[in-house]
Amino acid sequence: MVDDSVMSRVGNQPIRIPNEVSVTIKGNFVRIEGPKGEQEIKIPNVISVKVEEDLILCSREGDDPDLRAKHGLTRSLIKNGVIGVSEGFEKILVILGTGYRVTKKGKNLEFSLGFSHQITVTPIGSNELNEQDQTTVLIQGVSKQEVGEQAARIRKLREPNPYTGNGIKYRGEIIRRKAGKTAVGGEI
């Protein structure tokens, strides 16, 4: 059995507040404002959050496993909020395939993915969608959840084909290729 007192717990780690970020706590909400935008995070009633100098501290009332899980989750959500409003989050998608491309139309992106029609994608929340060239999509935003959701929805439009490799994938994602049909060398 491992002693809990010596193990590092996510919820107990303090969150450092950068100089350009302000944090206010009102009831069960933590409001985080910074140069990239603002976020409001709802806190469970059993978790208490306080700001001391340039640190945010989260604490819980008991040691129940469900409570410990909420403690770590709350701390992670607040940490992601601080990172989001100060630095922001981004995901990059790469489009592979002959004739597959993307163009920017105002705030939206228009995809040509081999269908009989164009597919228009609108930003979720405060996300910003850009195309770097005709085969690369850049998604930027304050909320890690919204940026990830937007990237997953775009990838789902044309998931990578394991036989040809064509489709939309995350930059750096490795697509395991399958062998196609091979000619049988025997006689009938």
Secondary structure as a PSIPRED ss2 file (coil, helix, strand):
# PSIPRED VFORMAT (PSIPRED V4.0)

   1 M C   1.000  0.000  0.000
   2 V C   1.000  0.000  0.000
   3 D C   1.000  0.000  0.000
   4 D C   1.000  0.000  0.000
   5 S C   1.000  0.000  0.000
   6 V C   1.000  0.000  0.000
   7 M C   1.000  0.000  0.000
   8 S C   1.000  0.000  0.000
   9 R C   1.000  0.000  0.000
  10 V C   1.000  0.000  0.000
  11 G C   1.000  0.000  0.000
  12 N C   1.000  0.000  0.000
  13 Q C   1.000  0.000  0.000
  14 P C   1.000  0.000  0.000
  15 I E   0.000  0.000  1.000
  16 R E   0.000  0.000  1.000
  17 I C   1.000  0.000  0.000
  18 P C   1.000  0.000  0.000
  19 N C   1.000  0.000  0.000
  20 E C   1.000  0.000  0.000
  21 V C   1.000  0.000  0.000
  22 S E   0.000  0.000  1.000
  23 V E   0.000  0.000  1.000
  24 T E   0.000  0.000  1.000
  25 I E   0.000  0.000  1.000
  26 K E   0.000  0.000  1.000
  27 G C   1.000  0.000  0.000
  28 N C   1.000  0.000  0.000
  29 F E   0.000  0.000  1.000
  30 V E   0.000  0.000  1.000
  31 R E   0.000  0.000  1.000
  32 I E   0.000  0.000  1.000
  33 E E   0.000  0.000  1.000
  34 G E   0.000  0.000  1.000
  35 P C   1.000  0.000  0.000
  36 K C   1.000  0.000  0.000
  37 G E   0.000  0.000  1.000
  38 E E   0.000  0.000  1.000
  39 Q E   0.000  0.000  1.000
  40 E E   0.000  0.000  1.000
  41 I E   0.000  0.000  1.000
  42 K E   0.000  0.000  1.000
  43 I C   1.000  0.000  0.000
  44 P C   1.000  0.000  0.000
  45 N C   1.000  0.000  0.000
  46 V C   1.000  0.000  0.000
  47 I E   0.000  0.000  1.000
  48 S E   0.000  0.000  1.000
  49 V E   0.000  0.000  1.000
  50 K E   0.000  0.000  1.000
  51 V E   0.000  0.000  1.000
  52 E E   0.000  0.000  1.000
  53 E C   1.000  0.000  0.000
  54 D C   1.000  0.000  0.000
  55 L E   0.000  0.000  1.000
  56 I E   0.000  0.000  1.000
  57 L E   0.000  0.000  1.000
  58 C E   0.000  0.000  1.000
  59 S E   0.000  0.000  1.000
  60 R E   0.000  0.000  1.000
  61 E C   1.000  0.000  0.000
  62 G C   1.000  0.000  0.000
  63 D C   1.000  0.000  0.000
  64 D C   1.000  0.000  0.000
  65 P H   0.000  1.000  0.000
  66 D H   0.000  1.000  0.000
  67 L H   0.000  1.000  0.000
  68 R H   0.000  1.000  0.000
  69 A H   0.000  1.000  0.000
  70 K H   0.000  1.000  0.000
  71 H H   0.000  1.000  0.000
  72 G H   0.000  1.000  0.000
  73 L H   0.000  1.000  0.000
  74 T H   0.000  1.000  0.000
  75 R H   0.000  1.000  0.000
  76 S H   0.000  1.000  0.000
  77 L H   0.000  1.000  0.000
  78 I H   0.000  1.000  0.000
  79 K H   0.000  1.000  0.000
  80 N H   0.000  1.000  0.000
  81 G H   0.000  1.000  0.000
  82 V H   0.000  1.000  0.000
  83 I H   0.000  1.000  0.000
  84 G H   0.000  1.000  0.000
  85 V H   0.000  1.000  0.000
  86 S H   0.000  1.000  0.000
  87 E C   1.000  0.000  0.000
  88 G C   1.000  0.000  0.000
  89 F E   0.000  0.000  1.000
  90 E E   0.000  0.000  1.000
  91 K E   0.000  0.000  1.000
  92 I E   0.000  0.000  1.000
  93 L E   0.000  0.000  1.000
  94 V E   0.000  0.000  1.000
  95 I E   0.000  0.000  1.000
  96 L E   0.000  0.000  1.000
  97 G C   1.000  0.000  0.000
  98 T C   1.000  0.000  0.000
  99 G C   1.000  0.000  0.000
 100 Y C   1.000  0.000  0.000
 101 R E   0.000  0.000  1.000
 102 V E   0.000  0.000  1.000
 103 T E   0.000  0.000  1.000
 104 K E   0.000  0.000  1.000
 105 K E   0.000  0.000  1.000
 106 G C   1.000  0.000  0.000
 107 K C   1.000  0.000  0.000
 108 N E   0.000  0.000  1.000
 109 L E   0.000  0.000  1.000
 110 E E   0.000  0.000  1.000
 111 F E   0.000  0.000  1.000
 112 S E   0.000  0.000  1.000
 113 L C   1.000  0.000  0.000
 114 G C   1.000  0.000  0.000
 115 F C   1.000  0.000  0.000
 116 S C   1.000  0.000  0.000
 117 H C   1.000  0.000  0.000
 118 Q C   1.000  0.000  0.000
 119 I E   0.000  0.000  1.000
 120 T E   0.000  0.000  1.000
 121 V E   0.000  0.000  1.000
 122 T C   1.000  0.000  0.000
 123 P C   1.000  0.000  0.000
 124 I C   1.000  0.000  0.000
 125 G C   1.000  0.000  0.000
 126 S C   1.000  0.000  0.000
 127 N C   1.000  0.000  0.000
 128 E E   0.000  0.000  1.000
 129 L E   0.000  0.000  1.000
 130 N E   0.000  0.000  1.000
 131 E E   0.000  0.000  1.000
 132 Q E   0.000  0.000  1.000
 133 D E   0.000  0.000  1.000
 134 Q C   1.000  0.000  0.000
 135 T C   1.000  0.000  0.000
 136 T E   0.000  0.000  1.000
 137 V E   0.000  0.000  1.000
 138 L E   0.000  0.000  1.000
 139 I E   0.000  0.000  1.000
 140 Q E   0.000  0.000  1.000
 141 G E   0.000  0.000  1.000
 142 V C   1.000  0.000  0.000
 143 S C   1.000  0.000  0.000
 144 K H   0.000  1.000  0.000
 145 Q H   0.000  1.000  0.000
 146 E H   0.000  1.000  0.000
 147 V H   0.000  1.000  0.000
 148 G H   0.000  1.000  0.000
 149 E H   0.000  1.000  0.000
 150 Q H   0.000  1.000  0.000
 151 A H   0.000  1.000  0.000
 152 A H   0.000  1.000  0.000
 153 R H   0.000  1.000  0.000
 154 I H   0.000  1.000  0.000
 155 R H   0.000  1.000  0.000
 156 K H   0.000  1.000  0.000
 157 L H   0.000  1.000  0.000
 158 R C   1.000  0.000  0.000
 159 E C   1.000  0.000  0.000
 160 P C   1.000  0.000  0.000
 161 N C   1.000  0.000  0.000
 162 P C   1.000  0.000  0.000
 163 Y C   1.000  0.000  0.000
 164 T C   1.000  0.000  0.000
 165 G C   1.000  0.000  0.000
 166 N C   1.000  0.000  0.000
 167 G E   0.000  0.000  1.000
 168 I E   0.000  0.000  1.000
 169 K E   0.000  0.000  1.000
 170 Y E   0.000  0.000  1.000
 171 R C   1.000  0.000  0.000
 172 G C   1.000  0.000  0.000
 173 E C   1.000  0.000  0.000
 174 I C   1.000  0.000  0.000
 175 I C   1.000  0.000  0.000
 176 R C   1.000  0.000  0.000
 177 R C   1.000  0.000  0.000
 178 K C   1.000  0.000  0.000
 179 A C   1.000  0.000  0.000
 180 G C   1.000  0.000  0.000
 181 K C   1.000  0.000  0.000
 182 T C   1.000  0.000  0.000
 183 A C   1.000  0.000  0.000
 184 V C   1.000  0.000  0.000
 185 G C   1.000  0.000  0.000
 186 G C   1.000  0.000  0.000
 187 E C   1.000  0.000  0.000
 188 I C   1.000  0.000  0.000
